[in-house]
Amino acid sequence: MRRTFFERTQSIAGTILLGLGVFILWGNLDRAVTQLRHFLGTIPPHALGVLPSAVVAASQVVEAYATDHHRFMQILLLDTLASFWPLLLVAAGAVLSRDSVTD
């Protein structure tokens, strides 16, 4: 069957969005792994200094939630959405190019 111009354009746009989203996600993952590697490399394995820091950080999070939980949830939601926006590109690209994959 011959595909129309709209179907071809939709498939190309979907592939571009999908590729761009995967590329950005890969870059974010690479940056996160590099930061984790740097963080773990600066702390000797036998040092237990991380545990008190984690306890203090957790107590600060609980305190921030207790004092203004509406603002805390707004910030948490915005940060979560900001970190997952490349997944929206991947999803949109997958939806737009789904017909070309099934052909």
C-alpha positions as CSV (number, residue, x, y, z in Angstrom):
1,M,0.0,0.0,0.0
2,R,1.1,3.5,-0.7
3,R,1.5,5.7,2.3
4,T,0.3,9.2,2.3
5,F,2.5,12.2,2.8
6,F,1.0,12.8,6.2
7,E,1.8,9.3,7.4
8,R,5.4,9.5,6.2
9,T,5.8,12.9,7.9
10,Q,4.3,11.6,11.1
11,S,6.6,8.6,11.0
12,I,9.7,10.7,10.4
13,A,8.7,13.1,13.2
14,G,8.1,10.2,15.6
15,T,11.4,8.7,14.8
16,I,13.2,12.1,15.4
17,L,11.4,12.6,18.7
18,L,12.1,9.1,19.8
19,G,15.8,9.4,18.9
20,L,16.1,12.8,20.6
21,G,14.4,11.6,23.8
22,V,16.7,8.5,24.0
23,F,19.8,10.7,23.3
24,I,18.9,13.1,26.1
25,L,18.0,10.2,28.5
26,W,21.4,8.6,27.7
27,G,23.2,11.9,28.4
28,N,21.3,12.3,31.7
29,L,22.1,8.7,32.7
30,D,25.8,9.2,31.8
31,R,26.0,12.4,33.9
32,A,24.3,10.7,36.8
33,V,26.7,7.7,36.7
34,T,29.7,10.1,36.4
35,Q,28.5,12.0,39.5
36,L,27.9,8.8,41.4
37,R,31.3,7.5,40.4
38,H,33.0,10.7,41.6
39,F,31.0,10.7,44.8
40,L,31.9,7.1,45.6
41,G,35.5,7.7,44.6
42,T,36.0,10.5,47.0
43,I,34.8,8.5,50.0
44,P,37.0,5.7,51.3
45,P,35.1,2.4,51.4
46,H,35.8,1.9,55.1
47,A,34.5,5.4,56.1
48,L,31.1,5.5,57.8
49,G,30.8,9.3,57.4
50,V,28.0,8.8,54.9
51,L,25.5,7.4,57.4
52,P,25.4,10.5,59.7
53,S,25.1,12.7,56.6
54,A,22.2,10.6,55.3
55,V,20.4,10.8,58.7
56,V,20.8,14.6,58.8
57,A,19.6,14.9,55.2
58,A,16.6,12.7,55.9
59,S,15.7,14.7,59.0
60,Q,15.9,17.9,57.0
61,V,13.5,16.4,54.4
62,V,11.1,15.4,57.1
63,E,11.3,18.8,58.6
64,A,10.7,20.5,55.3
65,Y,7.7,18.3,54.7
66,A,6.3,18.9,58.2
67,T,6.5,22.7,58.0
68,D,5.0,23.2,54.6
69,H,4.0,20.0,53.0
70,H,2.0,21.6,50.1
71,R,5.1,23.6,49.0
72,F,7.2,20.5,49.5
73,M,5.0,18.4,47.3
74,Q,4.9,21.1,44.6
75,I,8.7,21.3,44.5
76,L,9.0,17.5,44.5
77,L,6.5,17.2,41.6
78,L,8.2,19.9,39.6
79,D,11.6,18.3,40.1
80,T,10.2,14.9,39.1
81,L,8.6,16.3,36.0
82,A,11.7,18.2,35.1
83,S,13.9,15.1,35.3
84,F,11.5,12.9,33.3
85,W,10.7,15.3,30.4
86,P,12.8,13.3,27.9
87,L,10.4,10.4,28.5
88,L,7.7,12.5,27.1
89,L,9.7,12.9,23.9
90,V,10.2,9.1,23.8
91,A,6.5,8.4,24.4
92,A,5.4,11.0,21.7
93,G,7.9,9.6,19.2
94,A,6.7,6.0,19.9
95,V,3.0,7.0,19.4
96,L,3.8,8.9,16.2
97,S,5.9,6.2,14.7
98,R,3.9,3.2,15.8
99,D,2.3,2.7,12.4
100,S,5.6,2.5,10.7
101,V,6.8,-0.2,13.1
102,T,3.7,-2.4,12.5
103,D,4.0,-2.2,8.7
